[in-house]
Amino acid sequence: MAQQELKKAALQILEDSMIGTLATIKDNKPHSRYMTFFNDEFTLYTATSKQTQKVEELEKNPNAHILLGYEGEGVGDSFLEIEGQMSLRDDREMIDKVWNEHLRGWFEGPDDPNLIILAITPARVRLMNRKGKDPQTIEL
């Protein structure tokens, strides 16, 4: 599959799938949890609290691994494996871009002092499980 087609397929998965797993490193071991992701092309964003382990783990090791897109239908469900570097964003523009009312379950609002955005800049993106095809790496 040509790179342009791979990118298009991967971006469609990012647009269609908001829930995925974020794995960080804790005590030299993987630590995974489900998160809600937003994207700008291949850069991912997720809201979290400044008080969470994710922030502590990022400060010690910014590497992250994300699985996004699997729908549970079985063989043939395409999904993405994304390896990247996390950074923290607390600027108003980014908070306004990511904020939505679903976040009220965790935050008082976009001005909540504990709200921070994790930005994940991809180093490698692989399109997985395309109806029996080998994993395909997307050139960034």
Wavefront OBJ file of the C-alpha trace (Angstrom):
o trace
v 0.000 0.000 0.000
v 1.387 3.417 -0.934
v 2.326 5.795 1.882
v -0.443 8.233 0.945
v -3.057 5.468 1.263
v -1.534 4.299 4.578
v -1.676 7.835 5.975
v -5.272 8.233 4.853
v -6.284 4.932 6.488
v -4.425 5.800 9.698
v -5.923 9.284 9.907
v -9.388 7.777 9.432
v -8.756 5.495 12.424
v -7.658 8.511 14.468
v -10.802 10.417 13.490
v -13.114 7.473 14.236
v -11.518 6.256 17.473
v -11.209 8.385 20.565
v -10.639 5.705 23.213
v -7.348 3.846 23.354
v -4.647 2.685 25.718
v -1.752 4.840 26.799
v 1.262 2.988 28.163
v 3.972 4.810 30.067
v 6.928 3.537 32.080
v 6.579 3.123 35.854
v 9.399 1.581 37.867
v 10.972 0.350 34.624
v 7.781 -1.526 33.626
v 4.892 -0.714 31.278
v 1.887 0.967 32.884
v -1.249 1.108 30.703
v -4.599 2.784 31.039
v -7.511 3.783 28.817
v -7.598 7.402 27.715
v -9.630 9.625 25.426
v -7.527 11.041 22.598
v -7.871 13.988 20.254
v -5.628 14.436 17.263
v -4.133 17.031 14.969
v -2.875 14.885 12.099
v -0.670 12.334 13.914
v -0.034 14.339 17.094
v -2.293 13.119 19.894
v -3.639 15.000 22.901
v -5.349 13.797 26.052
v -6.535 15.640 29.142
v -5.321 14.593 32.567
v -4.815 15.949 36.046
v -1.521 17.425 37.172
v -1.892 15.121 40.200
v -1.793 11.816 38.243
v 0.890 9.169 37.918
v 1.051 9.918 34.178
v 2.638 13.295 34.898
v 5.131 11.772 37.346
v 5.974 9.003 34.865
v 6.431 11.487 32.019
v 8.906 13.489 34.094
v 11.020 10.353 34.587
v 10.592 8.919 31.079
v 8.651 10.694 28.280
v 8.246 7.570 26.114
v 4.700 6.414 25.424
v 2.978 3.653 23.479
v -0.635 3.966 22.315
v -3.068 1.448 20.848
v -6.008 3.049 19.114
v -8.760 1.871 16.821
v -9.547 -1.766 17.565
v -13.330 -2.211 17.608
v -13.518 -5.779 18.933
v -14.960 -7.303 15.778
v -12.087 -9.755 15.422
v -9.592 -10.482 12.685
v -9.497 -7.640 10.225
v -10.125 -4.798 12.657
v -7.498 -2.218 11.768
v -5.811 -0.371 14.586
v -2.759 1.794 15.190
v 0.324 1.259 17.305
v 1.904 4.623 18.050
v 5.247 5.142 19.748
v 6.022 8.686 20.782
v 7.289 11.255 23.201
v 4.975 12.920 25.702
v 5.107 16.522 26.771
v 2.868 18.710 28.921
v 0.763 21.562 27.566
v -1.120 23.983 29.780
v -1.570 26.895 27.399
v -5.073 28.300 26.979
v -5.196 27.555 23.235
v -4.514 23.860 23.772
v -6.921 23.530 26.702
v -9.675 25.209 24.671
v -8.944 22.908 21.733
v -9.243 19.718 23.823
v -11.915 20.766 26.327
v -15.383 19.250 25.978
v -18.259 18.699 28.373
v -17.433 14.986 28.807
v -14.373 16.082 30.801
v -16.640 17.501 33.529
v -16.592 14.074 35.137
v -12.970 14.760 36.102
v -12.607 18.555 36.010
v -14.676 21.552 37.130
v -14.205 23.185 33.746
v -11.505 24.421 31.366
v -10.166 26.719 34.097
v -9.655 23.877 36.600
v -6.125 24.420 37.987
v -5.401 20.660 37.873
v -6.221 20.279 34.155
v -3.234 19.689 31.905
v -2.905 18.273 28.411
v -0.527 15.472 27.452
v 0.759 15.915 23.915
v 2.180 12.819 22.247
v 4.431 13.463 19.272
v 4.747 10.251 17.278
v 8.117 8.709 16.475
v 6.578 5.659 14.784
v 3.076 4.779 13.637
v 2.155 1.287 12.459
v -1.104 0.273 10.823
v -1.978 -3.146 12.195
v -4.299 -6.071 11.406
v -5.519 -4.998 7.965
v -7.316 -8.233 7.063
v -4.287 -10.476 7.448
v -1.721 -8.076 5.992
v 1.622 -7.513 7.684
v 1.926 -4.417 9.887
v 2.773 -1.367 7.821
v 4.854 1.569 9.049
v 3.698 5.055 8.152
v 6.480 7.458 7.249
v 6.119 10.673 9.224
l 1 2 3 4 5 6 7 8 9 10 11 12 13 14 15 16 17 18 19 20 21 22 23 24 25 26 27 28 29 30 31 32 33 34 35 36 37 38 39 40 41 42 43 44 45 46 47 48 49 50 51 52 53 54 55 56 57 58 59 60 61 62 63 64 65 66 67 68 69 70 71 72 73 74 75 76 77 78 79 80 81 82 83 84 85 86 87 88 89 90 91 92 93 94 95 96 97 98 99 100 101 102 103 104 105 106 107 108 109 110 111 112 113 114 115 116 117 118 119 120 121 122 123 124 125 126 127 128 129 130 131 132 133 134 135 136 137 138 139 140
